[in-house]
Structure formats: C-alpha cells, structure tokens
Amino acid sequence: MFFSRVFSFAVLSLSVISAAATPVAPKKRAVSDVLAVVGTLQSSTGTILPQIDSLANSGSATQANISPLLANLVDALNTASTSLNAMQANSVTGSSNAKEVSNAAAPVVKNVATSLNNLKVQKPELASLFVPFGIDTALNELLVGLDVVVVGLGTLLSEV
C-alpha cells in the first residue's frame, strides 16, 4: 500500500515535470522578438536617414545640422544592439527563421550604409564625424548581435 502511494506520487510528479519541460513557443517568440527589434530600428532609421539624405543632396549639410542626426542614428543602432544582447544566444535557429530575419535586417543596414556613403560623397569633410560618433562600432555591434542571436545570419547577410 505504501508503494502504491509513492508510485502514484512519482508518476504524477514526472507527468507534471515533463509537461512543463517542453515549451515550443519560445522559438517563435524569439523570431518575433528579433523581428520587433529590427522593425523598431527600421522605424527609427526611417526618420533619420531621409533627413541626412536631404541635407547631403541639397548641399546644406554642416557639422551643426548633421551631428544631431548622427547621434540619433548611433542611439538607434545601440538601442537595437542592447535589445539583441538581452536575448539568449542562438535562440533563433533554422534556415527559414534566419532568412526571415535577414530579409528584414538587410534593407535597414543597406539604407544606413547608402545614406552615410551619400553624405561622404556629397560632403567628404563631414565623413570625419563618423569616427567620433562611433557609427562603425555601432553598426558592427548590431551585426554581431544579430549573428549571435540568429544562427547563421552573418552568412545570409553577406549573400544579400
């Protein structure tokens, strides 16, 4: 009789533990979390980059009016990096998930590079501002953060 009680308790405990030990949703949540970070970054850069392009293309870009925009751009990149660093490493696996994140992140990175290159071409003297603001470092940290969270993303981004 004592054995049946112990056996029942053990079976009940194992069933509760095994039911709670196999969550499936975190992978999907991880993908949506990464896409949310990329979406927020896209939204932020979507307001900053057109202003940089407008100033560069009109020839009216100066250190005084470009510096705040570069600071905002670096803040947006650093915010995204911080959000990615808070996520678990390798939390997004699978080629379809990596491709989905790559398709969302590549245009953002490309737009940043295009706008900064445009500024560099139109106003070469302002390119020296990139270093003090840490734009290269911020972009690198973003890409490393994406590659750490999303397995294989670095390879996919290099193909895009």
PAPAFI-562612 format. One line per field, with one value per atom (N, C-alpha, C): x, y, z; atom name. Coordinates in Angstrom, 1 decimal. Layout:
BEGIN
xx	c(X  ...)
yy	c(Y  ...)
zz	c(Z  ...)
a	c(CA  ...)
REM end
This chain:
BEGIN
xx	c(0.8  0.0  0.9  1.9  2.8  3.5  3.9  4.5  3.6  2.3  1.4  1.2  1.3  1.3  2.5  3.7  4.9  5.0  4.5  4.5  3.6  2.4  1.4  2.0  2.6  3.3  4.4  5.2  6.3  5.8  4.8  4.2  3.5  2.8  2.2  3.3  4.3  5.4  6.1  6.4  7.0  6.1  4.8  3.9  3.9  3.9  3.9  5.2  6.3  7.6  7.8  7.4  7.6  6.6  5.5  4.6  5.1  5.8  6.3  7.7  8.3  9.7  9.8  8.8  8.9  8.2  8.6  7.9  8.3  7.4  7.6  7.6  6.9  6.6  7.9  8.9  10.0  10.7  10.8  11.5  10.7  9.4  8.6  8.6  8.6  8.7  10.0  11.1  12.4  12.5  11.9  11.9  11.1  10.0  9.2  9.8  10.6  11.3  12.4  13.1  14.2  13.6  12.5  11.9  11.3  10.9  10.4  11.5  12.7  13.9  14.3  14.3  14.6  13.6  12.3  11.2  11.3  11.7  11.9  13.1  14.1  15.3  15.0  14.2  13.8  13.0  12.1  11.2  12.1  13.0  13.9  14.8  15.4  16.3  15.5  14.2  13.4  13.0  13.2  13.0  14.3  15.4  16.7  17.4  17.4  18.2  17.7  16.3  15.9  16.4  16.5  17.0  18.4  19.2  20.6  20.7  20.0  20.0  19.6  18.5  18.1  19.1  19.8  20.8  22.0  22.4  23.5  23.2  22.1  21.7  21.5  21.0  20.8  22.1  23.1  24.4  24.4  23.4  23.3  23.7  24.3  24.8  26.0  25.9  27.0  27.2  28.3  28.6  27.5  27.0  26.0  24.7  24.3  23.0  23.1  24.2  24.4  24.7  25.4  25.9  24.7  23.6  22.5  21.8  21.8  21.3  22.1  23.5  24.4  24.3  24.1  23.9  22.7  21.6  20.3  20.5  21.2  21.4  22.2  23.2  24.0  23.2  22.3  21.4  20.5  19.9  19.0  19.7  20.9  21.7  22.1  22.5  22.9  21.7  20.5  19.3  19.0  19.1  18.8  19.8  21.1  22.1  21.9  21.5  21.2  20.1  19.0  17.9  18.3  19.1  19.6  20.5  21.3  22.2  21.5  20.3  19.5  18.8  18.8  18.2  19.2  18.7  19.6  20.4  21.6  22.4  21.9  21.9  21.4  20.0  19.2  17.8  16.9  17.4  16.7  17.5  17.0  17.7  16.8  17.4  16.6  16.8  17.0  17.3  16.2  14.9  13.8  13.7  13.9  13.9  15.0  16.2  17.4  17.1  16.5  16.2  15.2  14.2  13.2  13.8  14.7  15.4  16.3  17.0  17.9  17.2  16.0  15.3  14.8  14.6  14.1  15.3  16.5  17.6  18.4  18.5  19.4  19.0  17.8  17.5  17.8  17.7  18.0  19.5  20.3  21.7  22.1  21.5  21.9  21.5  20.3  19.9  20.8  21.3  22.2  23.5  24.0  25.3  25.1  24.0  23.8  23.7  23.0  22.9  24.2  24.9  26.2  27.2  27.2  28.0  27.6  26.4  25.9  26.4  26.4  26.9  28.4  29.1  30.5  30.9  30.1  30.3  30.0  28.8  28.4  29.2  29.5  30.2  31.4  32.5  33.5  34.1  34.1  34.6  33.8  32.6  31.7  31.9  32.6  32.8  33.7  34.5  35.3  34.5  33.2  32.3  31.9  32.1  31.6  32.4  33.7  34.5  34.2  34.1  33.8  32.4  31.5  30.1  30.1  31.1  31.1  30.2  29.9  29.0  29.4  30.7  31.2  31.1  31.4  31.3  29.8  28.9  27.5  27.0  27.3  26.9  27.5  28.7  29.4  28.7  28.4  27.8  26.4  25.7  24.4  24.5  25.4  25.6  26.0  26.9  27.4  26.2  25.5  24.3  23.3  23.0  22.1  22.7  24.0  24.6  24.6  24.8  24.8  23.4  22.4  21.0  20.4  20.7  20.2  21.3  21.3  22.3  22.4  23.6  23.8  23.4  23.0  22.6  23.7  24.9  26.0  26.3  26.2  26.4  25.3  24.0  22.9  23.0  23.4  23.5  24.6  25.7  26.7  26.3  25.3  24.8  23.8  23.2  22.2  22.8)
yy	c(-1.2  0.0  1.3  1.3  2.4  2.6  1.5  1.5  2.1  1.8  2.4  3.9  4.4  5.9  6.5  6.0  6.5  6.4  5.3  5.2  6.2  6.4  7.4  8.8  9.1  10.4  10.6  9.6  9.7  9.9  9.1  9.2  10.6  11.1  12.4  13.5  13.4  14.4  14.4  13.2  13.1  13.7  13.4  13.9  15.4  16.0  17.5  18.1  17.5  18.0  17.8  16.7  16.5  17.4  17.7  18.6  20.0  20.4  21.8  21.9  20.8  20.9  21.0  21.0  21.0  22.2  23.4  24.6  24.7  24.9  25.1  26.6  27.3  28.7  29.6  29.4  30.4  30.6  29.6  29.8  30.7  30.6  31.5  32.9  32.9  34.2  34.9  34.1  34.6  35.3  34.6  35.2  36.5  36.5  37.7  38.8  38.4  39.4  40.1  39.3  39.8  40.7  40.2  41.0  42.3  42.3  43.5  44.5  44.0  44.9  45.5  44.6  45.1  46.1  45.8  46.8  48.1  48.1  49.3  50.1  49.4  50.0  50.6  49.9  50.4  51.6  51.7  52.8  54.0  53.8  54.9  55.4  54.5  55.0  55.6  55.1  55.7  57.1  57.7  59.1  59.9  59.2  59.9  59.9  58.8  58.7  59.7  59.9  60.8  62.3  62.6  63.9  64.1  63.0  63.0  63.2  62.4  62.4  63.8  64.4  65.7  66.7  66.7  67.7  67.5  66.3  66.0  66.3  66.0  66.2  67.7  68.4  69.9  70.7  70.0  70.8  71.6  71.5  72.3  71.6  70.4  69.7  70.4  70.6  71.1  70.3  70.5  69.7  70.0  71.2  71.6  70.9  70.7  70.1  68.5  68.0  66.6  65.9  66.5  65.9  65.4  66.1  65.5  64.3  64.3  63.2  62.0  62.2  61.0  60.5  61.4  61.0  60.1  60.6  59.8  58.5  58.4  57.2  56.2  56.7  55.8  55.3  56.2  55.8  54.7  54.8  53.8  52.5  52.5  51.3  50.7  51.5  51.0  50.4  51.0  50.5  49.2  49.0  47.7  46.7  47.0  46.1  45.7  46.6  46.3  45.4  45.6  44.7  43.3  43.2  41.9  41.2  42.0  41.4  40.8  41.3  40.9  39.5  39.1  37.9  36.7  35.5  34.4  34.1  33.8  33.4  32.2  32.2  31.1  30.8  31.8  31.5  31.4  31.8  31.6  30.7  29.5  28.6  28.2  27.6  27.2  28.2  27.6  28.5  29.4  28.9  29.8  31.0  30.7  31.8  32.8  32.3  33.2  34.0  33.3  34.0  35.2  34.9  35.9  37.1  36.9  38.0  38.7  37.9  38.5  39.4  39.0  39.8  41.1  41.1  42.3  43.2  42.6  43.4  44.0  43.2  43.7  45.0  45.3  46.7  47.8  47.5  48.5  48.9  47.8  48.0  48.7  48.2  48.8  50.3  50.6  52.0  52.9  52.4  53.2  53.4  52.3  52.4  53.3  53.2  54.1  55.6  55.9  57.3  57.8  57.0  57.5  57.7  56.8  56.9  58.1  58.4  59.6  60.8  60.9  62.0  62.2  61.0  61.0  61.6  61.2  61.6  63.1  63.5  64.9  65.9  65.5  66.3  65.5  65.3  64.5  65.0  66.3  66.8  66.4  66.0  65.5  64.0  63.3  61.9  61.7  62.7  62.6  62.5  62.9  62.8  61.4  60.5  59.1  58.4  58.7  58.1  58.6  59.9  60.3  59.8  59.7  59.3  57.7  57.0  55.6  54.8  55.3  54.7  53.3  53.2  51.9  50.9  51.3  50.4  50.0  51.0  50.7  49.7  49.9  49.0  47.6  47.6  46.3  45.5  46.3  45.6  45.1  45.9  45.4  44.1  44.1  42.9  41.7  41.9  40.8  40.4  41.3  40.9  40.1  40.5  39.7  38.3  38.2  36.9  36.0  36.6  35.8  35.2  36.0  35.6  34.7  35.0  34.2  33.4  32.1  31.2  31.3  31.7  31.7  33.0  34.0  35.2  36.0  35.9  36.6  36.1  34.8  34.3  34.7  34.7  35.2  36.6  37.5  38.9  39.2  38.4  38.6  38.2  37.4  37.0  38.0  38.8  39.7  40.9)
zz	c(0.0  0.0  0.0  0.8  0.8  -0.6  -1.2  -2.5  -3.5  -3.5  -4.5  -4.3  -3.1  -2.9  -3.4  -3.2  -3.6  -5.2  -5.7  -7.2  -7.8  -7.2  -7.8  -7.7  -6.6  -6.5  -7.5  -7.7  -8.7  -10.1  -10.4  -11.8  -12.0  -11.0  -11.1  -11.2  -10.4  -10.5  -11.8  -12.3  -13.7  -14.8  -14.7  -15.7  -15.7  -14.5  -14.4  -14.9  -14.5  -14.9  -16.4  -17.0  -18.4  -19.2  -18.7  -19.4  -19.4  -18.4  -18.3  -19.0  -19.3  -19.7  -21.2  -22.0  -23.4  -24.0  -23.7  -24.4  -25.8  -26.7  -28.1  -28.5  -27.8  -28.2  -28.2  -27.3  -27.2  -28.6  -29.4  -30.7  -31.6  -31.6  -32.4  -31.8  -30.4  -29.7  -30.0  -30.0  -30.3  -31.6  -32.6  -34.0  -34.0  -33.4  -33.4  -32.6  -31.5  -30.7  -31.6  -32.3  -33.2  -34.3  -34.9  -35.9  -35.4  -34.1  -33.5  -33.3  -32.9  -32.7  -34.1  -35.1  -36.4  -36.9  -36.7  -37.1  -36.4  -35.1  -34.4  -34.9  -35.2  -35.8  -37.2  -38.0  -39.3  -39.2  -38.2  -38.0  -37.6  -36.7  -36.2  -37.3  -38.1  -39.1  -40.3  -40.4  -41.5  -41.3  -40.1  -39.9  -39.9  -39.6  -39.5  -40.9  -41.6  -42.9  -43.9  -44.1  -45.1  -44.8  -43.5  -43.2  -43.6  -43.3  -43.7  -45.2  -45.9  -47.4  -47.9  -47.3  -47.8  -47.6  -46.4  -46.2  -47.1  -47.3  -48.2  -49.6  -50.1  -51.5  -51.8  -50.8  -51.1  -50.9  -50.4  -50.2  -48.9  -48.1  -46.9  -45.7  -45.8  -44.6  -44.0  -42.7  -42.0  -40.7  -40.1  -38.9  -37.8  -37.8  -36.8  -37.0  -38.3  -38.5  -38.7  -39.1  -39.3  -37.9  -37.1  -35.8  -35.0  -34.8  -34.0  -34.7  -36.0  -36.8  -36.6  -36.7  -36.5  -35.1  -34.1  -32.7  -32.6  -33.2  -33.2  -33.8  -34.9  -35.7  -34.8  -34.2  -33.3  -32.1  -31.5  -30.4  -30.9  -32.1  -32.6  -32.8  -33.3  -33.5  -32.2  -31.2  -29.9  -29.2  -29.3  -28.7  -29.2  -30.5  -31.1  -30.7  -30.6  -30.1  -28.7  -27.9  -26.4  -26.3  -27.1  -27.1  -27.6  -28.6  -29.1  -28.1  -27.4  -26.4  -25.2  -25.0  -23.8  -24.2  -25.4  -25.8  -25.7  -25.6  -25.4  -26.7  -26.6  -27.8  -28.5  -29.8  -30.6  -30.3  -30.0  -29.6  -30.9  -32.0  -33.3  -34.2  -34.5  -35.3  -36.5  -37.5  -38.7  -39.8  -41.0  -42.1  -42.5  -42.3  -42.7  -41.7  -40.5  -39.5  -39.7  -40.0  -40.3  -41.6  -42.6  -43.8  -43.6  -42.8  -42.4  -41.8  -40.8  -40.1  -41.1  -41.9  -42.9  -43.8  -44.3  -45.2  -44.6  -43.3  -42.6  -42.2  -41.9  -41.4  -42.6  -43.7  -44.8  -45.3  -45.6  -46.1  -45.1  -43.8  -42.8  -42.9  -42.8  -42.9  -44.2  -45.3  -46.6  -46.7  -46.1  -46.1  -45.3  -44.2  -43.3  -44.1  -44.7  -45.5  -46.7  -47.4  -48.5  -48.2  -47.1  -46.7  -46.2  -45.4  -45.0  -46.1  -47.1  -48.3  -49.1  -49.2  -49.9  -49.2  -47.9  -47.2  -47.4  -47.4  -47.6  -49.0  -50.0  -51.4  -51.5  -51.0  -51.2  -50.3  -49.1  -48.2  -47.6  -48.3  -47.8  -46.4  -46.2  -45.0  -43.7  -44.0  -42.8  -42.5  -43.4  -43.1  -41.9  -41.5  -40.3  -39.1  -39.1  -38.0  -37.6  -38.6  -38.4  -37.2  -37.1  -36.1  -34.7  -34.4  -33.1  -32.6  -33.5  -33.1  -33.0  -33.5  -33.3  -34.2  -35.4  -36.3  -36.7  -37.1  -37.5  -36.3  -35.1  -34.0  -33.7  -33.8  -33.6  -34.6  -35.9  -36.9  -36.7  -36.3  -36.1  -34.9  -33.8  -32.7  -33.0  -33.9  -34.3  -35.1  -36.1  -36.9  -36.0  -35.1  -34.2  -33.4  -32.8  -32.0  -32.8  -34.0  -34.9  -35.1  -35.4  -35.7  -34.5  -33.3  -32.1  -31.8  -31.9  -31.6  -32.7  -34.0  -35.1  -35.7  -35.5  -36.0  -37.5  -38.1  -39.5  -40.2  -39.4  -40.1  -40.7  -40.2  -40.8  -42.2  -42.4  -43.8  -44.7  -44.2  -45.1  -45.4  -44.5  -44.8  -45.8  -45.7  -46.7  -48.1  -48.2  -49.5  -50.1  -49.3  -49.7  -50.4)
a	c(N  CA  C  N  CA  C  N  CA  C  N  CA  C  N  CA  C  N  CA  C  N  CA  C  N  CA  C  N  CA  C  N  CA  C  N  CA  C  N  CA  C  N  CA  C  N  CA  C  N  CA  C  N  CA  C  N  CA  C  N  CA  C  N  CA  C  N  CA  C  N  CA  C  N  CA  C  N  CA  C  N  CA  C  N  CA  C  N  CA  C  N  CA  C  N  CA  C  N  CA  C  N  CA  C  N  CA  C  N  CA  C  N  CA  C  N  CA  C  N  CA  C  N  CA  C  N  CA  C  N  CA  C  N  CA  C  N  CA  C  N  CA  C  N  CA  C  N  CA  C  N  CA  C  N  CA  C  N  CA  C  N  CA  C  N  CA  C  N  CA  C  N  CA  C  N  CA  C  N  CA  C  N  CA  C  N  CA  C  N  CA  C  N  CA  C  N  CA  C  N  CA  C  N  CA  C  N  CA  C  N  CA  C  N  CA  C  N  CA  C  N  CA  C  N  CA  C  N  CA  C  N  CA  C  N  CA  C  N  CA  C  N  CA  C  N  CA  C  N  CA  C  N  CA  C  N  CA  C  N  CA  C  N  CA  C  N  CA  C  N  CA  C  N  CA  C  N  CA  C  N  CA  C  N  CA  C  N  CA  C  N  CA  C  N  CA  C  N  CA  C  N  CA  C  N  CA  C  N  CA  C  N  CA  C  N  CA  C  N  CA  C  N  CA  C  N  CA  C  N  CA  C  N  CA  C  N  CA  C  N  CA  C  N  CA  C  N  CA  C  N  CA  C  N  CA  C  N  CA  C  N  CA  C  N  CA  C  N  CA  C  N  CA  C  N  CA  C  N  CA  C  N  CA  C  N  CA  C  N  CA  C  N  CA  C  N  CA  C  N  CA  C  N  CA  C  N  CA  C  N  CA  C  N  CA  C  N  CA  C  N  CA  C  N  CA  C  N  CA  C  N  CA  C  N  CA  C  N  CA  C  N  CA  C  N  CA  C  N  CA  C  N  CA  C  N  CA  C  N  CA  C  N  CA  C  N  CA  C  N  CA  C  N  CA  C  N  CA  C  N  CA  C  N  CA  C  N  CA  C  N  CA  C  N  CA  C  N  CA  C  N  CA  C  N  CA  C  N  CA  C  N  CA  C  N  CA  C  N  CA  C  N  CA  C  N  CA  C  N  CA  C  N  CA  C  N  CA  C  N  CA  C  N  CA  C  N  CA  C  N  CA  C  N  CA  C  N  CA  C)
REM end
